[in-house]
């Protein structure tokens, strides 16, 4: 299980050659040859993989700087809650979700350090429900109501990362950007503290306990907790609303490819180290 945690921590943080990026177009063409979708329906996915492999994101992505970029998706740093009808149900479930988190976390520290290099060691911690689109089976039995709520959100547990994100007091998470603009990110505030805020692109906002924020993490963002207590949110990625059903099918396949290729690459470097 330590290996799975380490993969989650290091996802998108290793500055090393990335075959899951350079080989993306070839893997996608191999999948298209199976005939599961009409290639014309997923041209945006093909184009994005080529842009990414050719290292052209800085040319076409504007202020967005993800590791994998898909063109033609609505781009804005912050999104309105009115864009997502499921937010009301998510916020209504906040007390139950917070209760499951606190019940699981009260006796044993099940959290792990979040992505390395972005905050002082041990100051940003994660309790995973899904990692790189794959359920984190060890923790799921304790979160039945949380998962029931998330099941109503398109990609809420299988489009990227889903975890309880805890930032201790006096912590700064350095500027960074997410893996892809194919998903958006939601923070449901569970435990808030005065002095906590987040910047996405050029705008800062604060959390309200029990309320959700939605932003595009392909824009540069950073977090501060200048209070003395911890701040915890349920962090979840979900599919960008502009994506079509065939595109989501294609991206679900590619997420599996990225995860498996990254895992092999990561462990090859661990053995060689």
C-alpha positions as CSV (number, residue, x, y, z in Angstrom):
1,X,0.0,0.0,0.0
2,X,2.9,2.3,0.5
3,X,3.6,2.1,-3.2
4,X,0.2,3.3,-4.1
5,X,0.5,6.2,-1.7
6,X,3.9,7.1,-3.1
7,X,2.5,7.1,-6.7
8,X,-0.3,9.5,-5.6
9,X,2.2,11.8,-3.9
10,X,4.5,12.0,-6.8
11,X,2.0,12.2,-9.7
12,X,2.9,15.1,-11.9
13,X,5.7,16.2,-9.6
14,X,8.7,14.3,-11.0
15,X,10.8,16.4,-13.4
16,X,11.9,13.4,-15.5
17,X,11.2,12.0,-19.0
18,X,7.5,11.1,-19.3
19,X,6.7,8.3,-21.8
20,X,3.0,8.5,-20.9
21,X,3.1,11.9,-22.5
22,X,5.3,11.3,-25.5
23,X,3.7,8.0,-26.3
24,X,0.1,9.3,-25.8
25,X,-0.7,9.7,-29.5
26,X,0.5,6.3,-30.5
27,X,-1.4,4.6,-27.6
28,X,-4.5,6.5,-28.6
29,X,-4.3,5.5,-32.3
30,X,-3.9,1.9,-31.1
31,X,-7.1,2.2,-29.1
32,X,-9.0,3.9,-32.0
33,X,-8.1,0.9,-34.2
34,X,-10.3,-1.2,-32.0
35,X,-13.3,0.6,-33.4
36,X,-15.0,1.5,-30.1
37,X,-15.8,5.1,-31.1
38,X,-16.0,7.0,-34.3
39,X,-12.6,8.8,-34.7
40,X,-14.5,12.0,-35.8
41,X,-16.2,12.2,-32.4
42,X,-12.9,12.3,-30.5
43,X,-10.8,14.5,-32.8
44,X,-10.3,17.0,-30.0
45,X,-8.7,14.3,-27.9
46,X,-6.4,13.3,-30.7
47,X,-5.4,16.9,-31.2
48,X,-4.8,17.5,-27.6
49,X,-2.5,14.5,-27.2
50,X,-0.5,15.6,-30.2
51,X,-0.2,19.2,-28.9
52,X,1.0,17.8,-25.6
53,X,3.5,15.3,-27.1
54,X,4.9,18.1,-29.3
55,X,5.4,20.4,-26.2
56,X,3.1,23.1,-27.7
57,X,0.9,23.7,-24.7
58,X,2.6,27.1,-24.0
59,X,1.7,28.1,-27.5
60,X,-2.0,27.3,-27.5
61,X,-2.9,27.1,-23.8
62,X,-2.9,30.8,-22.9
63,X,-2.9,31.1,-19.1
64,X,-3.5,27.4,-18.7
65,X,-0.5,25.3,-18.0
66,X,-1.5,21.7,-17.4
67,X,0.6,18.7,-18.3
68,X,-2.0,17.5,-20.8
69,X,-4.0,20.1,-22.8
70,X,-7.2,19.7,-24.9
71,X,-8.2,22.6,-27.1
72,X,-11.7,24.0,-27.4
73,X,-12.9,23.5,-23.8
74,X,-14.4,26.5,-22.0
75,X,-11.5,28.1,-20.1
76,X,-12.0,30.3,-17.0
77,X,-10.2,30.1,-13.6
78,X,-13.3,30.2,-11.5
79,X,-16.7,28.6,-12.2
80,X,-20.1,29.5,-10.7
81,X,-22.0,27.0,-8.6
82,X,-25.0,27.6,-10.9
83,X,-23.1,25.7,-13.6
84,X,-23.4,22.4,-11.6
85,X,-26.9,21.3,-10.3
86,X,-25.3,18.6,-8.1
87,X,-23.6,21.2,-5.8
88,X,-26.7,21.6,-3.7
89,X,-26.7,17.9,-2.9
90,X,-23.0,17.9,-2.2
91,X,-23.2,20.8,0.2
92,X,-26.3,19.2,1.9
93,X,-24.2,16.1,2.5
94,X,-21.3,18.0,4.0
95,X,-22.1,17.2,7.7
96,X,-22.3,13.4,6.9
97,X,-19.1,13.6,4.8
98,X,-17.3,15.5,7.6
99,X,-18.6,12.9,10.1
100,X,-17.2,10.0,8.1
101,X,-13.9,11.7,7.7
102,X,-13.6,12.5,11.4
103,X,-14.7,9.0,12.5
104,X,-12.1,7.4,10.2
105,X,-9.3,9.8,11.2
106,X,-9.8,10.2,14.9
107,X,-7.8,7.2,16.2
108,X,-5.1,6.5,13.6
109,X,-3.5,9.0,11.2
110,X,-4.4,7.4,7.8
111,X,-3.3,10.4,5.8
112,X,-0.2,10.6,3.7
113,X,1.9,13.6,2.6
114,X,0.3,15.3,-0.4
115,X,2.4,16.0,-3.6
116,X,6.0,16.6,-2.5
117,X,7.9,19.8,-3.1
118,X,4.9,22.1,-2.9
119,X,4.7,22.6,0.9
120,X,6.8,22.0,4.0
121,X,7.1,18.3,4.7
122,X,4.1,17.0,6.6
123,X,2.1,20.2,6.4
124,X,-0.2,19.2,3.6
125,X,-1.7,15.8,4.0
126,X,-4.2,13.6,2.0
127,X,-6.6,10.8,2.7
128,X,-7.3,9.2,-0.6
129,X,-10.5,7.9,-2.1
130,X,-9.2,7.8,-5.7
131,X,-5.8,8.3,-7.2
132,X,-5.2,9.1,-10.9
133,X,-8.8,7.9,-11.7
134,X,-8.5,4.6,-9.7
135,X,-10.4,3.9,-6.5
136,X,-8.2,3.7,-3.4
137,X,-9.8,0.5,-2.2
138,X,-8.3,0.5,1.3
139,X,-10.2,3.5,2.4
140,X,-13.5,3.1,0.6
141,X,-15.5,1.0,3.1
142,X,-15.4,3.8,5.6
143,X,-17.0,6.3,3.3
144,X,-20.2,4.8,2.0
145,X,-22.3,8.0,2.2
146,X,-19.5,10.1,0.8
147,X,-19.2,7.8,-2.2
148,X,-23.0,7.7,-2.7
149,X,-23.0,11.5,-2.9
150,X,-20.0,11.6,-5.3
151,X,-21.6,9.0,-7.6
152,X,-24.0,11.7,-8.8
153,X,-21.0,13.8,-10.1
154,X,-19.7,13.0,-13.6
155,X,-16.2,11.7,-13.0
156,X,-16.3,12.5,-9.3
157,X,-14.3,9.4,-8.4
158,X,-12.7,8.4,-11.7
159,X,-11.5,11.4,-13.7
160,X,-8.5,12.3,-11.6
161,X,-7.9,12.7,-7.9
162,X,-10.4,12.5,-5.0
163,X,-9.2,13.0,-1.5
164,X,-9.6,14.8,1.8
165,X,-7.0,17.5,1.7
166,X,-5.7,18.8,5.0
167,X,-3.4,21.8,5.3
168,X,-2.0,22.5,8.7
169,X,-1.7,26.0,10.2
170,X,1.1,28.2,9.0
171,X,1.4,26.5,5.7
172,X,1.9,27.8,2.1
173,X,1.3,25.5,-0.9
174,X,3.5,26.8,-3.7
175,X,2.1,27.8,-7.1
176,X,1.4,24.8,-9.3
177,X,-1.1,23.6,-11.9
178,X,-3.1,20.4,-12.4
179,X,-2.6,17.5,-14.8
180,X,-5.2,18.3,-17.4
181,X,-7.8,20.8,-18.4
182,X,-10.2,17.9,-19.2
183,X,-11.4,18.0,-15.7
184,X,-12.4,20.8,-13.2
185,X,-11.8,20.7,-9.5
186,X,-14.2,21.1,-6.6
187,X,-13.3,21.8,-2.9
188,X,-16.1,21.1,-0.4
189,X,-15.0,22.9,2.8
190,X,-15.3,20.6,5.8
191,X,-13.1,22.2,8.5
192,X,-12.1,25.8,7.9
193,X,-9.9,28.2,9.8
194,X,-9.4,31.9,9.7
195,X,-6.6,32.9,7.4
196,X,-7.1,30.2,4.8
197,X,-7.4,31.2,1.2
198,X,-6.7,30.1,-2.3
199,X,-5.5,31.9,-5.4
200,X,-6.4,30.7,-8.9
201,X,-4.9,32.8,-11.7
202,X,-5.3,36.3,-10.5
203,X,-8.2,36.0,-8.1
204,X,-8.1,34.9,-4.4
205,X,-11.0,33.4,-2.6
206,X,-11.7,31.9,0.9
207,X,-13.6,28.8,1.9
208,X,-16.9,28.9,3.8
209,X,-17.4,25.8,5.9
210,X,-20.0,23.4,4.3
211,X,-19.8,25.2,0.9
212,X,-18.1,24.3,-2.3
213,X,-15.8,26.1,-4.7
214,X,-15.2,25.1,-8.3
215,X,-12.2,26.1,-10.3
216,X,-10.0,25.0,-13.2
217,X,-6.8,23.7,-11.7
218,X,-5.0,23.9,-15.1
219,X,-4.5,27.5,-14.2
220,X,-1.7,28.3,-11.7
221,X,-3.0,28.2,-8.1
222,X,-1.6,28.3,-4.6
223,X,-3.0,28.0,-1.1
224,X,-2.3,29.6,2.3
225,X,-3.4,28.6,5.8
226,X,-2.2,31.5,8.0
227,X,-4.3,30.3,10.9
228,X,-3.2,28.1,13.8
229,X,-5.7,25.2,13.1
230,X,-6.0,22.8,10.2
231,X,-8.1,23.4,7.1
232,X,-9.7,20.3,5.5
233,X,-11.6,20.1,2.2
234,X,-12.9,17.2,0.2
235,X,-11.1,17.7,-3.1
236,X,-12.5,16.0,-6.2
237,X,-11.9,16.2,-9.9
238,X,-14.8,15.8,-12.3
239,X,-15.1,15.8,-16.1
240,X,-15.2,19.2,-17.9
241,X,-18.9,19.8,-18.8
242,X,-18.0,20.5,-22.5
243,X,-16.8,17.0,-23.0
244,X,-19.0,14.6,-25.0
245,X,-19.8,11.0,-24.0
246,X,-17.4,9.6,-26.7
247,X,-14.6,12.0,-25.4
248,X,-15.1,10.8,-21.8
249,X,-14.9,7.2,-23.0
250,X,-11.6,8.0,-24.8
251,X,-10.2,9.9,-21.8
252,X,-11.2,7.2,-19.4
253,X,-9.1,4.8,-21.5
254,X,-6.2,7.3,-21.6
255,X,-6.4,7.8,-17.8
256,X,-5.8,4.1,-17.5
257,X,-2.9,4.2,-19.9
258,X,-1.3,7.2,-18.2
259,X,-1.7,5.5,-14.8
260,X,-0.2,2.2,-15.9
261,X,2.7,3.8,-17.8
262,X,3.5,6.2,-15.0
263,X,3.5,3.3,-12.5
264,X,5.9,1.3,-14.6
265,X,8.2,4.3,-15.1
266,X,8.1,5.2,-11.5
267,X,9.0,1.8,-10.2
268,X,11.8,1.4,-12.9
269,X,13.4,4.6,-11.5
270,X,12.9,3.3,-7.9
271,X,14.7,0.1,-8.7
272,X,17.5,1.9,-10.5
273,X,18.0,4.5,-7.7
